[in-house]
Amino acid sequence: MSETTIQLLQLYELEKAAFLFDQYRIFYGEESDYAGSLEFLGERMHENESVIFVAVEPNGHFSGFVQLYPIFSSVKLKRQWFLNDLFVAEDFRKNGIGKKLIDACKNFCHETNSGGLLLETAKTNIGANNLYLNEGFNVMYEQNFYFWERD
């Protein structure tokens, strides 16, 4: 029996990924915008601004994805990765796909000699919080995160 595999997103697969990315945005309360999702992901890939792993089902369907952005730690003198987006389609949740996507990110950190992964999620996203804790992430209670939004 075949199982879900994780692979780097290829440019020719961008349209399938944009559909899943649009579902992710809807999950977070945004209006559907497939064209905008396609354009956004395409720009990230063309400019080498992000790394995207996709969960691929035996039939070729994408069931999840994770998107990493490079960041740097001046203190650690290393690149790190900001795990900005992780999404598993509703019909595929509770099947270990989130864990597989995180494992791919951890392996990628090793391959790129990076210092680690940083992420944030809502305190109310219980499933994601439990996943991250189970996968060895530490909650940084001593840190304050601030955000300034342009008008």
C-alpha positions in Angstrom: 0.0 0.0 0.0 1.4 3.4 -1.0 1.5 6.2 1.4 1.8 10.0 1.5 5.2 11.3 0.4 6.8 14.7 1.0 8.7 16.4 -1.8 9.9 19.9 -2.8 7.4 21.7 -4.8 8.4 21.9 -8.5 7.5 24.9 -10.6 5.3 22.8 -13.0 3.2 21.8 -9.9 2.4 25.4 -8.9 -1.2 25.4 -9.9 -2.0 22.4 -7.7 -0.2 24.0 -4.8 -2.0 27.3 -5.3 -5.3 25.6 -4.9 -4.2 24.2 -1.5 -2.7 27.6 -0.5 -6.0 29.2 -1.3 -7.7 26.7 1.1 -5.1 27.6 3.7 -5.9 31.3 3.4 -9.6 30.6 3.7 -8.9 28.6 6.9 -7.4 31.8 8.3 -10.4 33.9 7.4 -9.4 35.4 4.1 -11.6 35.4 1.0 -10.8 32.9 -1.7 -8.3 34.3 -4.3 -6.9 31.5 -6.4 -5.3 33.9 -8.9 -3.7 35.9 -6.1 -2.5 32.6 -4.4 -1.0 31.4 -7.7 0.7 34.8 -8.3 2.1 35.0 -4.7 3.5 31.4 -4.7 4.9 31.9 -8.2 6.7 35.1 -7.1 8.2 33.4 -4.1 9.5 30.5 -6.2 10.8 32.6 -9.1 12.6 34.9 -6.7 13.9 32.0 -4.6 12.4 33.6 -1.5 10.8 30.5 0.0 11.1 26.7 0.1 7.8 24.8 -0.2 7.4 21.1 0.6 4.1 19.4 -0.4 2.5 16.2 0.8 1.6 14.0 -2.2 -0.9 11.3 -2.0 -0.5 8.1 -4.1 -2.9 9.4 -6.7 -0.8 12.6 -7.1 -3.2 14.8 -5.1 -1.6 17.4 -2.8 -2.9 16.9 0.8 -0.7 19.5 2.6 2.2 21.9 2.4 4.7 23.8 4.4 6.4 27.0 3.4 9.7 28.2 4.8 11.3 31.6 4.5 15.0 32.2 5.2 15.9 34.4 8.2 19.2 34.9 9.9 20.5 35.0 13.4 23.2 37.5 14.0 23.8 36.1 17.4 24.1 32.5 16.2 25.9 33.5 13.0 23.6 31.1 11.1 20.7 31.0 8.7 17.5 29.8 10.2 14.1 29.1 8.6 10.8 30.7 9.5 8.1 28.1 9.2 5.4 30.5 8.1 2.7 28.3 6.6 1.7 24.7 7.4 -1.6 23.3 6.2 -3.1 19.9 5.8 -6.4 19.7 3.9 -9.3 18.8 6.2 -10.0 15.3 4.7 -6.4 14.3 5.4 -5.9 15.5 9.0 -5.0 13.1 11.8 -3.0 11.0 9.4 0.5 12.1 10.4 0.9 14.4 7.4 1.8 17.4 9.6 4.5 15.4 11.3 5.9 14.3 7.9 6.0 18.0 6.7 7.8 19.1 9.9 10.3 16.2 9.6 11.0 17.4 6.0 11.7 20.9 7.4 14.0 19.5 10.1 15.9 17.4 7.5 16.2 20.5 5.3 17.7 22.4 8.2 20.4 19.7 8.5 21.0 19.8 4.8 21.4 23.5 4.7 23.4 23.7 7.9 20.8 26.0 9.4 20.4 26.8 13.1 16.7 25.7 13.3 13.1 26.5 12.7 11.1 29.4 14.1 7.3 29.5 13.9 4.3 31.1 15.5 0.7 30.0 15.7 -2.4 31.2 17.5 -2.8 30.0 21.1 -6.3 28.9 20.1 -5.0 26.5 17.4 -4.8 23.6 19.8 -4.1 20.9 17.2 -1.1 22.8 15.8 0.2 23.7 19.2 0.1 20.1 20.3 1.8 19.0 17.0 4.7 21.5 17.5 5.2 20.5 21.2 5.2 16.8 20.2 7.8 17.5 17.5 10.3 19.0 19.9 9.5 22.7 19.5 9.9 24.8 22.6 7.5 27.6 23.5 9.5 30.8 24.1 7.6 32.3 27.0 10.4 34.7 27.8 10.1 36.4 24.4 7.8 39.2 23.4 6.8 39.3 19.7 5.7 42.6 18.3 4.1 43.5 15.0 3.8 46.9 13.3 1.2 47.1 10.5 1.5 49.7 7.9 -1.7 51.8 7.4 
